[in-house]
Amino acid sequence: MSYTGRFRVWRGSSVGGELVDFDVEVNEGEVVLDVIHRLQATQAPDLAVRWNCKAGKCGSCSAEINGRPRLLCMTRMSLFAPDDVVTVTPMRTFPVIRDLVTDVSYNYEKAREILSFTPPIDLAPGEYRMSQADVQRSQEFRKCIECFLCQDTCHVVRDHEENKRAFAGPRFLMRVAELEMHPLDVSDRVSAAQDEHGLGRCNITKCCTEVCPEGIKITDNALIPMKERVAGQRYDPLVWLGRTIRRRR
C-alpha cells in the first residue's frame, strides 16, 4: 500500500536555513531513509544526508525525527500515521555543515583524549589472559556503532555549548568505563574520568540509554558504576586513609 507522506525537512547550512515542506510517496515496509532517498531522486537532488550501510550498523545516518534522535535507516514509516507530518532535522548538538549533515568532529577529539589500553609492563604480547566473566562485562560496550545519538541527546552538551571542552559525553565515558573494568588495564581511569573527562557533570537522566539503537545500558552499566568508583576512591574514609599512608611511604 502506498500513500503520499507529508515531510518537513531542514534545508540550509552553517549560516542558516529553514524547514521546507515536501509531499513524498511512501510505500509499505519503508524506513525514513528510503523516503529521503526518493525525495533526493524526485524533488531535491541537492539534499545532503549522510548514510552508508542502511542496516543500522555504521551509525552514519543519525538525525532527529520529530525531535527525537534516531537512525534514519532504522526508523520505520509504520511508526507514523499516513496523515502525520514527519519532521527531519540534523542533530542539534553539533554544527550543521549542510541540510541533514553535521560536523561531529567534537566526538573524535574526545576519543583522542582517552588514554589507550595500558597493559602491565611485565606482560608480553600473547600472554594476556581474561576470564569469560570479564569479557562479557565489557562486551556490551563493544556493540557501540558510534552513531553519536547519545552524545546528541545528552543535555549537558546539547543545551550548554560551553561544556564541550570539559565533558567527554556518554559515549566516551562509556569507553573509559570499559577500560576501567578491563582486568589487565593498569591506568588510573577513575581519576581521569572525574578530572579530565567530566564524569561529575553527568546527572544520570538516562536520556543517552533511551536513544541508543543498540540497546546498550550506558547509564546503568557504565556511568553509574564509574560514579560509584569515584565516590569509593575519593570519599570512603578507609580508602582515603590507605592512599594517604601509601603516599607517605
MIDRENTI-760633 format. One record per residue (C-alpha): x, y, z. Coordinates in pm, whole numbers, padded with zeros to 5 digits, always signed. Example, Ala and Ser with C-alpha at 12.3 -4.5 7.8 and 13.67 -1.06 7.14 Angstrom:
2
+01230-00450+00780 +01367-00106+00714 
//
This chain:
249
+00000+00000+00000 +00133+00343-00095 +00033+00690+00016 +00161+01044-00010 +00351+01133+00305 +00396+01482+00438 +00755+01564+00526 +00917+01871+00672 +01293+01865+00613 +01552+02114+00734 +01742+02277+00445 +02034+02509+00500 +02396+02545+00604 +02607+02676+00890 +02489+03030+00820 +02118+02949+00847 +01827+02761+00698 +01463+02667+00732 +01218+02378+00733 +01079+02301+00389 +00760+02103+00326 +00751+01814+00078 +00490+01563-00031 +00665+01231-00099 +00544+00884-00195 +00569+00630+00087 +00549+00255+00027 +00474-00027+00267 +00775-00153+00462 +00991+00152+00406 +01206+00342+00653 +01262+00717+00671 +01591+00689+00480 +01405+00530+00186 +01177+00832+00167 +01469+01074+00196 +01637+00897-00096 +01315+00925-00300 +01298+01293-00211 +01652+01335-00343 +01566+01147-00662 +01246+01332-00740 +01242+01678-00583 +01561+01781-00403 +01870+01639-00576 +02099+01867-00375 +01967+01749-00036 +02267+01647+00179 +02231+01341+00400 +02500+01115+00543 +02447+00738+00517 +02636+00421+00435 +02519+00070+00531 +02139+00119+00557 +02143-00165+00811 +02181+00014+01145 +02549-00079+01183 +02753+00214+01054 +02590+00493+01257 +02616+00737+00967 +02253+00840+00915 +02195+00994+01257 +01941+01276+01260 +01636+01389+01455 +01289+01273+01357 +01006+01468+01515 +01260+01598+01763 +01394+01258+01874 +01750+01147+01789 +01722+00839+01564 +01888+00650+01281 +01707+00727+00955 +01759+00371+00834 +01609+00211+01145 +01301+00431+01182 +01009+00263+01007 +00743+00470+00842 +00485+00243+01005 +00553+00434+01328 +00365+00730+01179 +00008+00766+01061 -00037+00848+00691 -00160+01196+00778 +00127+01273+01020 +00382+01538+00932 +00726+01380+00971 +00989+01640+01057 +01352+01551+00982 +01626+01778+01116 +02003+01747+01174 +02143+01655+01516 +02105+01968+01723 +02414+01928+01939 +02664+01953+01653 +02728+02232+01399 +02544+02198+01069 +02752+02152+00755 +02459+02134+00515 +02100+02013+00539 +02099+01693+00749 +02478+01660+00771 +02650+01781+01087 +03012+01826+01193 +03074+01553+01452 +03448+01619+01489 +03390+01701+01858 +03347+01329+01916 +03674+01235+01750 +03857+01499+01952 +03719+01345+02271 +03817+00998+02155 +04178+01110+02113 +04185+01242+02470 +04125+00897+02619 +04442+00706+02706 +04452+00380+02514 +04453+00035+02672 +04753+00010+02907 +04855-00349+02999 +05107-00438+03273 +05463-00383+03157 +05566-00736+03257 +05320-00900+03016 +05438-00976+02665 +05204-00998+02363 +05032-01334+02370 +05037-01355+02749 +04714-01165+02812 +04456-01375+02996 +04100-01282+03096 +03812-01476+03247 +03496-01510+03041 +03304-01308+03300 +03536-01011+03243 +03497-01047+02868 +03118-01048+02892 +03110-00747+03121 +03265-00513+02865 +03128-00686+02555 +02808-00482+02576 +03003-00160+02532 +03171-00300+02219 +02832-00300+02045 +02856+00078+02006 +02831+00184+01640 +02934+00544+01715 +02618+00698+01578 +02663+00968+01847 +02292+00979+01922 +02375+00952+02292 +02608+01250+02254 +02338+01439+02069 +02067+01385+02328 +02287+01450+02634 +02163+01784+02762 +02497+01857+02933 +02636+01947+02589 +02311+01981+02393 +02196+02280+02596 +02534+02409+02713 +02791+02458+02437 +03045+02575+02692 +03056+02227+02849 +03203+02061+02542 +03559+02144+02637 +03538+01973+02977 +03286+01693+02912 +03354+01381+02704 +02990+01277+02683 +02828+00938+02748 +02983+00755+02453 +03340+00824+02569 +03272+00797+02941 +03144+00451+02849 +03479+00385+02679 +03660+00495+02996 +03438+00259+03198 +03513-00027+02960 +03888+00021+03010 +03848+00066+03387 +03665-00267+03405 +03933-00441+03200 +04132-00664+03440 +04459-00603+03254 +04441-00224+03228 +04664-00051+03482 +04586+00319+03418 +04402+00528+03676 +04076+00557+03484 +03875+00668+03789 +04069+00991+03839 +04077+01055+03466 +03700+01009+03434 +03633+01267+03702 +03910+01520+03644 +03976+01502+03270 +03652+01378+03113 +03390+01549+03330 +03207+01249+03478 +03076+01469+03760 +02874+01675+03512 +02658+01372+03424 +02337+01364+03629 +02228+01018+03509 +01894+01108+03350 +01931+00801+03121 +01846+01001+02810 +02154+00850+02643 +02034+00497+02713 +01687+00573+02575 +01813+00668+02227 +02085+00401+02186 +01993+00192+01878 +02200-00100+02011 +02018-00106+02344 +02335-00050+02547 +02256+00033+02910 +02501+00323+02912 +02382+00478+03236 +02323+00166+03445 +02623-00040+03335 +02887+00224+03264 +02820+00571+03407 +02674+00476+03745 +02946+00214+03819 +03209+00476+03736 +03044+00729+03966 +03042+00465+04241 +03413+00403+04190 +03486+00774+04209 +03286+00801+04532 +03462+00497+04677 +03806+00623+04587 +03761+00982+04700 +03509+00978+04981 +03543+00642+05156 +03748+00729+05469 +03927+00392+05478 +04026+00415+05113 +04142+00773+05166 +04349+00668+05469 +04511+00380+05279 +04603+00603+04986 +04745+00866+05221 +04963+00609+05400 +05094+00471+05072 +05184+00820+04951 +05377+00892+05271 +05571+00568+05234 
//
